[in-house]
Amino acid sequence: MVTEILIVGTGAMALLFGGRLAAAGIKVSLLGTWQDGINAIRKSGVRIRTSAGEVSYPVYVTDDPREIKKSVVSLVLVKSWQTERAAQQLKDLIYPDSIVLSLQNGLGNLEILKDALGEEHTALGVTTYGATLVEPGVVQPGGEGVITLGSHPCVKELNTSFQNAGFSVEETTDLPSLLWSKLVINAGINPLSALLGVKNGKLLESKSARKIMGYAAEETASVALKKDIQLVYENPVLAVEEVAVATAANTSSMLQDIKRGAPTEIDSICGAIVREGKTVNVPTPVNELLLNLVQSKVDLQGKNNENS
């Protein structure tokens, strides 16, 4: 079992994993850049808030990679636009037998990590766990999910550690299928929830929103199938609606970013779908529209903040 782990990130998912792993007796270090989050964690640890109350777990946290010792196992849980920075930081923090696992949203993260660290040091996983950042250092779990890990020599050890921390874990030899299956869901829910400013379940209360959600899911599924990637479900529209029901009370990660005035992962979700669609000649007008609408919202929000 893993006894020490480095998590790159101080956002919602990093806190959820950091807190649960620390509770299981694993020594956790967090490496981030968000000063408010770092200061809060230094003061009070990682705090996980549920309906039963709030529990704090002590972890080490810093924004300086030079203060982190090398790690056999690292988790990358930053936003996709931060992956390049994380990869460069990890170059000096791995051993010859270290493994860096990405559990991020969107496409392209593994490729960035491979380019910087080497294929032998990188692995990919997919998770359906959700979490909401309540305030710096405080996370609220968004219901139970599953972590699916691709094949790698270190997977067994990680599997045991995750399970000891209360996570459900599966292994697969067809990770692209799971990656694209999750991408279909993200494309349907995240951009629309961010644009409308509503929680996931609210999308189903509008016929128009429901249609757009379905169109985005169908487009994404069409690209995957043209790339000979078999999804884990037959009906992408039904799948995205079922997830919206199951996560009805959740605030999507993209809406959380919008609310904080932070960059979003729209380019690694809808942007990636548009780019992949072009390579296989599948039109993706809905995803392209969502891409530009979210980018416009972020741009104008930044302008408004500058003028306020």
C-alpha positions as CSV (number, residue, x, y, z in Angstrom):
1,M,0.0,0.0,0.0
2,V,1.1,3.6,-0.7
3,T,2.2,5.3,2.6
4,E,3.0,8.7,1.1
5,I,1.4,10.6,-1.8
6,L,1.8,14.0,-3.5
7,I,-1.2,15.7,-4.8
8,V,-0.8,18.6,-7.2
9,G,-3.7,20.9,-6.6
10,T,-5.6,22.7,-3.9
11,G,-9.1,22.8,-5.5
12,A,-12.2,20.7,-4.7
13,M,-11.0,17.3,-6.0
14,A,-7.5,17.7,-4.5
15,L,-9.1,18.4,-1.1
16,L,-11.5,15.5,-1.4
17,F,-8.7,13.0,-2.2
18,G,-6.2,14.6,0.2
19,G,-8.6,14.5,3.1
20,R,-9.8,11.0,2.5
21,L,-6.3,9.6,1.9
22,A,-5.0,11.4,5.1
23,A,-7.9,9.9,7.0
24,A,-6.7,6.5,5.9
25,G,-3.3,7.1,7.4
26,I,-1.4,8.1,4.3
27,K,1.0,11.0,4.6
28,V,-0.3,13.6,2.1
29,S,1.5,16.6,0.6
30,L,-0.4,19.2,-1.5
31,L,1.4,21.4,-4.1
32,G,-0.6,24.3,-5.3
33,T,-0.6,28.0,-6.4
34,W,-3.8,29.3,-4.9
35,Q,-2.6,31.3,-1.9
36,D,-6.0,31.6,-0.1
37,G,-6.4,27.8,-0.3
38,I,-2.8,27.2,0.9
39,N,-3.2,29.6,3.8
40,A,-6.5,28.0,4.9
41,I,-5.0,24.5,4.7
42,R,-1.9,25.5,6.7
43,K,-4.2,27.0,9.4
44,S,-6.9,24.3,9.7
45,G,-5.9,21.3,7.5
46,V,-8.2,19.9,4.8
47,R,-11.8,20.2,5.9
48,I,-14.4,17.9,4.6
49,R,-18.0,19.1,5.2
50,T,-21.0,16.9,5.1
51,S,-24.5,16.9,6.5
52,A,-23.1,15.2,9.6
53,G,-20.6,18.1,10.2
54,E,-17.1,19.0,9.4
55,V,-13.9,17.1,9.9
56,S,-10.4,18.4,9.5
57,Y,-7.4,16.3,8.3
58,P,-3.8,17.6,8.7
59,V,-1.7,17.6,5.5
60,Y,1.4,19.3,4.3
61,V,0.9,22.1,1.8
62,T,3.2,24.5,-0.1
63,D,3.4,26.5,-3.3
64,D,7.2,25.8,-3.6
65,P,8.2,22.6,-5.3
66,R,11.6,22.9,-3.6
67,E,9.9,22.3,-0.3
68,I,8.5,18.9,-1.5
69,K,10.5,15.8,-1.4
70,K,10.4,13.3,-4.2
71,S,7.4,11.0,-4.3
72,V,6.8,7.5,-5.6
73,V,3.2,8.3,-6.3
74,S,1.7,11.6,-7.4
75,L,-1.9,12.6,-8.3
76,V,-2.5,15.4,-10.7
77,L,-5.8,17.0,-9.8
78,V,-5.4,20.5,-11.2
79,K,-7.5,22.1,-14.0
80,S,-6.5,21.1,-17.5
81,W,-5.1,24.5,-18.3
82,Q,-2.6,24.0,-15.3
83,T,-1.4,20.6,-16.5
84,E,1.7,22.0,-18.2
85,R,2.8,23.8,-15.1
86,A,2.2,20.7,-13.0
87,A,4.2,18.6,-15.4
88,Q,7.2,20.9,-15.2
89,Q,7.1,21.0,-11.4
90,L,7.0,17.2,-11.2
91,K,10.1,16.7,-13.3
92,D,12.3,17.2,-10.2
93,L,9.9,15.3,-7.9
94,I,10.0,11.8,-9.3
95,Y,12.2,8.8,-8.8
96,P,13.1,6.3,-11.6
97,D,10.2,4.2,-10.5
98,S,7.7,6.9,-9.7
99,I,4.2,7.1,-11.1
100,V,2.2,10.2,-11.8
101,L,-1.6,9.6,-12.1
102,S,-4.0,12.0,-13.8
103,L,-7.6,12.0,-12.7
104,Q,-8.5,15.2,-14.5
105,N,-11.4,16.2,-16.8
106,G,-11.1,16.6,-20.5
107,L,-8.6,15.4,-23.2
108,G,-4.9,16.0,-23.6
109,N,-3.7,15.9,-20.0
110,L,-2.0,12.5,-20.2
111,E,-0.2,13.6,-23.4
112,I,1.2,16.7,-21.7
113,L,2.4,14.6,-18.7
114,K,4.0,12.0,-21.0
115,D,5.9,14.7,-23.0
116,A,7.4,16.1,-19.8
117,L,7.9,13.0,-17.7
118,G,8.0,10.1,-20.0
119,E,5.4,7.4,-20.7
120,E,6.9,5.1,-18.1
121,H,6.1,7.6,-15.3
122,T,2.5,8.4,-16.3
123,A,-0.9,6.8,-15.9
124,L,-4.5,7.8,-16.6
125,G,-7.6,7.3,-14.6
126,V,-11.2,8.4,-14.7
127,T,-13.3,9.4,-11.7
128,T,-17.0,10.1,-11.4
129,Y,-16.6,11.5,-7.9
130,G,-17.7,15.1,-7.5
131,A,-16.9,17.8,-5.0
132,T,-17.8,21.4,-4.4
133,L,-15.3,23.9,-3.0
134,V,-17.2,25.6,-0.2
135,E,-14.5,28.0,0.7
136,P,-10.7,27.9,0.7
137,G,-9.6,24.7,2.3
138,V,-13.2,23.4,2.7
139,V,-14.8,20.8,0.4
140,Q,-18.2,19.2,0.3
141,P,-18.4,15.8,-1.4
142,G,-20.9,15.5,-4.2
143,G,-22.0,12.0,-3.7
144,E,-20.3,8.7,-4.3
145,G,-18.7,7.6,-7.6
146,V,-16.0,5.4,-8.9
147,I,-12.4,5.6,-9.8
148,T,-11.4,3.6,-12.9
149,L,-7.7,3.0,-13.4
150,G,-5.9,2.0,-16.6
151,S,-3.3,-0.8,-16.6
152,H,0.0,0.0,-15.0
153,P,2.4,-1.8,-12.7
154,C,1.5,0.5,-9.8
155,V,-2.2,0.2,-10.2
156,K,-2.7,-2.6,-7.7
157,E,-0.9,-0.6,-5.0
158,L,-3.0,2.5,-5.8
159,N,-6.2,0.5,-5.9
160,T,-5.6,-0.8,-2.3
161,S,-4.8,2.7,-1.1
162,F,-7.9,4.3,-2.7
163,Q,-10.1,1.5,-1.3
164,N,-8.7,2.0,2.2
165,A,-9.6,5.7,1.9
166,G,-13.2,4.8,1.1
167,F,-13.2,5.1,-2.7
168,S,-14.7,2.6,-5.0
169,V,-12.1,1.5,-7.6
170,E,-12.2,-0.5,-10.8
171,E,-9.6,-1.4,-13.4
172,T,-9.9,-1.5,-17.2
173,T,-7.9,-2.2,-20.3
174,D,-10.1,0.2,-22.3
175,L,-9.5,3.6,-20.8
176,P,-10.3,5.6,-23.9
177,S,-13.9,4.2,-23.7
178,L,-14.3,5.5,-20.2
179,L,-12.5,8.8,-21.0
180,W,-14.8,9.5,-23.8
181,S,-17.9,8.3,-21.9
182,K,-17.1,10.8,-19.2
183,L,-16.4,13.5,-21.9
184,V,-19.9,13.0,-23.3
185,I,-21.3,13.7,-19.8
186,N,-19.0,16.7,-19.2
187,A,-19.9,18.3,-22.5
188,G,-23.6,17.9,-21.9
189,I,-23.7,19.3,-18.3
190,N,-20.7,21.5,-17.5
191,P,-20.9,24.3,-20.1
192,L,-24.7,24.6,-19.9
193,S,-24.7,24.7,-16.1
194,A,-21.9,27.3,-16.2
195,L,-23.7,29.5,-18.7
196,L,-27.1,29.3,-17.0
197,G,-25.7,29.5,-13.5
198,V,-27.7,26.5,-12.2
199,K,-27.0,23.2,-10.4
200,N,-26.9,20.0,-12.6
201,G,-30.5,18.9,-11.8
202,K,-32.0,22.3,-12.9
203,L,-31.0,21.6,-16.5
204,L,-33.7,19.0,-16.7
205,E,-36.4,21.5,-15.7
206,S,-36.1,23.4,-19.0
207,K,-37.1,21.7,-22.2
208,S,-34.7,24.0,-24.2
209,A,-31.8,23.3,-21.8
210,R,-32.5,19.6,-22.0
211,K,-32.4,19.7,-25.8
212,I,-29.1,21.5,-25.9
213,M,-27.6,19.1,-23.3
214,G,-28.7,16.1,-25.5
215,Y,-27.4,17.7,-28.7
216,A,-23.9,18.2,-27.1
217,A,-23.9,14.6,-25.8
218,E,-24.9,13.2,-29.1
219,E,-22.3,15.2,-31.0
220,T,-19.5,14.0,-28.6
221,A,-20.7,10.4,-28.9
222,S,-20.6,10.7,-32.7
223,V,-17.0,11.8,-32.7
224,A,-16.1,8.9,-30.3
225,L,-17.8,6.3,-32.4
226,K,-16.2,7.6,-35.6
227,K,-12.8,7.2,-33.8
228,D,-13.8,3.5,-33.1
229,I,-14.2,4.2,-29.4
230,Q,-17.1,2.3,-27.9
231,L,-18.9,4.1,-25.1
232,V,-20.0,2.3,-21.9
233,Y,-23.6,3.1,-22.6
234,E,-25.8,2.9,-25.8
235,N,-27.8,6.1,-25.4
236,P,-25.7,9.2,-24.7
237,V,-28.8,11.4,-24.2
238,L,-30.3,9.1,-21.6
239,A,-26.8,8.7,-20.0
240,V,-26.3,12.5,-19.6
241,E,-29.8,12.9,-18.2
242,E,-29.3,10.1,-15.7
243,V,-26.1,11.7,-14.5
244,A,-27.9,15.1,-14.2
245,V,-30.5,13.4,-12.0
246,A,-27.9,11.5,-9.9
247,T,-25.9,14.8,-9.4
248,A,-28.9,17.1,-9.2
249,A,-27.6,19.0,-6.1
250,N,-24.1,19.3,-7.5
251,T,-22.5,22.6,-8.7
252,S,-20.5,21.6,-11.8
253,S,-16.8,22.3,-11.6
254,M,-17.1,24.7,-14.6
255,L,-19.8,26.7,-12.8
256,Q,-17.6,26.8,-9.7
257,D,-14.8,28.2,-11.8
258,I,-17.1,30.9,-13.3
259,K,-18.3,31.9,-9.8
260,R,-14.7,32.3,-8.6
261,G,-13.7,34.2,-11.7
262,A,-11.1,31.5,-12.6
263,P,-10.3,30.0,-16.0
264,T,-12.4,27.1,-17.0
265,E,-11.7,23.7,-18.6
266,I,-13.9,24.5,-21.6
267,D,-11.0,24.1,-24.1
268,S,-10.2,20.6,-22.9
269,I,-13.8,19.6,-23.1
270,C,-15.8,21.3,-25.9
271,G,-12.6,22.6,-27.5
272,A,-11.1,19.1,-27.6
273,I,-14.3,17.7,-29.0
274,V,-14.4,20.3,-31.8
275,R,-10.7,19.6,-32.7
276,E,-11.2,15.8,-32.6
277,G,-14.4,16.1,-34.7
278,K,-12.4,17.9,-37.4
279,T,-9.9,15.0,-37.6
280,V,-12.7,12.5,-38.4
281,N,-14.9,14.9,-40.4
282,V,-17.8,14.9,-37.8
283,P,-19.5,18.3,-37.4
284,T,-19.7,19.6,-33.8
285,P,-21.6,22.9,-34.1
286,V,-23.3,22.7,-30.6
287,N,-20.0,22.0,-28.9
288,E,-18.3,24.8,-30.8
289,L,-21.1,27.2,-29.8
290,L,-20.8,26.2,-26.1
291,L,-17.0,26.6,-26.4
292,N,-17.4,30.2,-27.6
293,L,-20.2,31.1,-25.3
294,V,-18.3,30.0,-22.2
295,Q,-15.1,31.7,-23.4
296,S,-17.1,34.9,-24.0
297,K,-18.6,34.7,-20.5
298,V,-15.1,34.4,-19.0
299,D,-13.7,37.2,-21.2
300,L,-16.5,39.6,-20.3
301,Q,-16.5,38.6,-16.7
302,G,-12.8,39.5,-16.6
303,K,-13.5,42.9,-18.3
304,N,-16.2,43.6,-15.8
305,N,-13.9,42.8,-12.9
306,E,-11.3,45.2,-14.3
307,N,-13.9,48.0,-14.6
308,S,-15.5,47.5,-11.2
